[in-house]
Amino acid sequence: MERLWAPWRMEYIMSAKDKKDCIFCVAAHDSEGLVLYRNELVVVLLNRFPYTNGHIMVAPSRHVSELGALSTDESHALMDALQNCEQVLKKEYQPQGMNIGINEGTCSGAGIPGHIHIHLVPRWVGDTNFMPAIGNVRVLPESLDETLERLMVHFKELDQK
């Protein structure tokens, strides 16, 4: 019998029961980790458990659980950040498509239901196969550190504008 190892999954499984702090609130105030960009209204970070390389999450800096609770300024900042992230991903990874989505509430699949966030997932023809469906394993050709390094260059450019 062959075995497929996905050692990062255990961290995800174990962290689900240990969640004390909201990752988006921490990222809004902490310069460490997978934060690509942040200002007073929005934070952009890599997904620690990505579906594909370049999987980014965009969230308001303020802890809010639904889009309707955002101020006009927060809504605009969120959309601006989303558009910037899309352009950065297109420039760096040349995806053939993009999944952009919001899961609001636990029953919709939100892993962190208390803090609204938007996922950007670059996609390529043939980027998925039987592995996620059969083996509950994703094959990612690039480490998170490499992804962070590749994308950070573009976000530093955005920060200087």
C-alpha positions as CSV (number, residue, x, y, z in Angstrom):
1,M,0.0,0.0,0.0
2,E,1.3,3.5,-0.9
3,R,0.9,6.3,1.6
4,L,0.4,10.0,0.9
5,W,1.8,12.2,3.6
6,A,0.3,15.7,4.3
7,P,1.9,16.6,7.6
8,W,0.6,20.2,7.4
9,R,-2.9,18.8,7.8
10,M,-2.3,17.9,11.5
11,E,-1.5,21.5,12.4
12,Y,-4.8,22.5,10.8
13,I,-6.8,19.8,12.5
14,M,-5.2,20.5,15.9
15,S,-5.5,24.3,15.6
16,A,-9.2,24.1,14.9
17,K,-9.9,23.2,18.5
18,D,-7.3,25.6,19.9
19,K,-8.4,28.8,18.3
20,K,-8.4,31.6,20.8
21,D,-7.4,34.7,18.8
22,C,-8.9,35.7,15.4
23,I,-6.1,35.3,12.8
24,F,-7.3,38.4,11.0
25,C,-7.3,40.6,14.1
26,V,-3.8,39.3,14.9
27,A,-2.6,40.0,11.3
28,A,-4.0,43.5,11.4
29,H,-1.6,44.4,14.3
30,D,1.3,41.9,13.9
31,S,3.9,42.4,11.3
32,E,5.1,38.8,11.5
33,G,3.7,35.7,9.7
34,L,2.1,35.7,6.4
35,V,0.9,39.3,6.2
36,L,1.4,40.8,2.7
37,Y,-0.2,44.2,3.2
38,R,-2.1,46.1,5.9
39,N,-3.4,49.6,6.5
40,E,-5.9,51.0,9.0
41,L,-8.8,49.5,7.2
42,V,-7.7,46.2,5.6
43,V,-5.3,43.3,5.9
44,V,-4.0,40.9,3.2
45,L,-2.4,37.6,4.1
46,L,-1.5,34.3,2.6
47,N,-3.7,31.4,3.6
48,R,-1.7,29.1,5.8
49,F,-3.5,26.1,4.4
50,P,-3.9,27.1,0.7
51,Y,-5.9,25.4,-2.0
52,T,-3.3,26.5,-4.6
53,N,-0.1,28.5,-4.5
54,G,-0.9,32.2,-4.2
55,H,-4.1,31.7,-2.2
56,I,-4.7,35.1,-0.5
57,M,-7.2,36.3,2.0
58,V,-8.4,39.9,2.3
59,A,-10.2,41.1,5.4
60,P,-11.2,44.3,7.1
61,S,-8.9,45.3,10.0
62,R,-11.9,45.6,12.2
63,H,-13.5,42.4,13.6
64,V,-16.8,42.2,11.9
65,S,-18.8,39.1,10.8
66,E,-20.8,40.3,7.9
67,L,-20.5,42.6,4.9
68,G,-23.5,44.7,5.9
69,A,-21.7,45.7,9.1
70,L,-18.8,47.4,7.2
71,S,-18.6,51.1,6.9
72,T,-18.5,52.7,3.4
73,D,-14.8,53.3,3.8
74,E,-14.1,49.7,4.9
75,S,-16.2,48.4,1.9
76,H,-14.2,50.6,-0.5
77,A,-10.9,49.6,1.1
78,L,-11.8,45.9,0.9
79,M,-12.7,46.2,-2.8
80,D,-9.6,48.2,-3.6
81,A,-7.4,45.6,-1.8
82,L,-9.3,42.8,-3.6
83,Q,-8.6,44.4,-7.0
84,N,-4.9,45.0,-6.2
85,C,-4.6,41.3,-5.0
86,E,-6.1,40.1,-8.3
87,Q,-3.7,42.2,-10.3
88,V,-0.7,41.0,-8.2
89,L,-1.6,37.4,-8.6
90,K,-2.2,37.8,-12.4
91,K,1.2,39.5,-12.7
92,E,3.2,37.0,-10.6
93,Y,1.5,33.7,-11.3
94,Q,-0.3,34.2,-14.7
95,P,-3.4,32.1,-13.6
96,Q,-5.9,31.2,-16.3
97,G,-8.7,31.9,-13.9
98,M,-9.5,32.9,-10.3
99,N,-11.9,31.8,-7.6
100,I,-12.9,34.8,-5.5
101,G,-15.3,34.0,-2.6
102,I,-16.8,34.8,0.7
103,N,-18.3,32.3,3.1
104,E,-20.5,34.2,5.6
105,G,-21.4,32.1,8.7
106,T,-20.5,28.7,9.9
107,C,-23.1,26.8,7.9
108,S,-21.7,28.3,4.6
109,G,-18.3,26.9,5.3
110,A,-16.6,29.8,6.9
111,G,-13.6,28.6,8.9
112,I,-13.5,31.8,10.8
113,P,-17.1,33.0,11.0
114,G,-16.6,35.9,13.3
115,H,-14.4,37.9,10.9
116,I,-15.6,38.4,7.3
117,H,-12.8,37.7,4.7
118,I,-12.5,37.1,1.0
119,H,-10.5,34.3,-0.6
120,L,-8.6,34.7,-3.9
121,V,-7.5,31.4,-5.3
122,P,-5.5,31.4,-8.6
123,R,-6.5,28.6,-10.9
124,W,-5.0,26.9,-13.9
125,V,-6.4,24.3,-16.3
126,G,-5.6,20.9,-14.9
127,D,-4.5,22.3,-11.5
128,T,-6.7,19.9,-9.6
129,N,-6.8,16.1,-9.9
130,F,-8.0,13.1,-7.9
131,M,-5.8,14.0,-5.0
132,P,-8.1,16.4,-3.1
133,A,-11.2,14.2,-3.7
134,I,-9.7,10.8,-3.0
135,G,-6.7,11.4,-0.8
136,N,-7.8,14.7,1.0
137,V,-4.3,15.9,-0.1
138,R,-3.3,19.0,-2.1
139,V,-0.1,19.0,-4.1
140,L,1.5,22.5,-3.9
141,P,4.7,23.0,-5.9
142,E,5.9,26.0,-3.9
143,S,6.4,26.5,-0.1
144,L,4.5,29.3,1.7
145,D,7.9,31.1,2.3
146,E,8.5,31.1,-1.4
147,T,5.0,32.4,-2.1
148,L,5.4,35.1,0.5
149,E,8.7,36.2,-1.0
150,R,7.3,36.3,-4.5
151,L,4.2,38.3,-3.6
152,M,5.8,40.6,-1.1
153,V,7.7,42.4,-3.8
154,H,4.5,43.5,-5.4
155,F,2.8,44.6,-2.2
156,K,5.8,46.7,-1.3
157,E,5.3,48.4,-4.6
158,L,1.7,49.0,-3.8
159,D,2.6,50.4,-0.4
160,Q,4.9,53.0,-2.0
161,K,2.2,54.4,-4.3
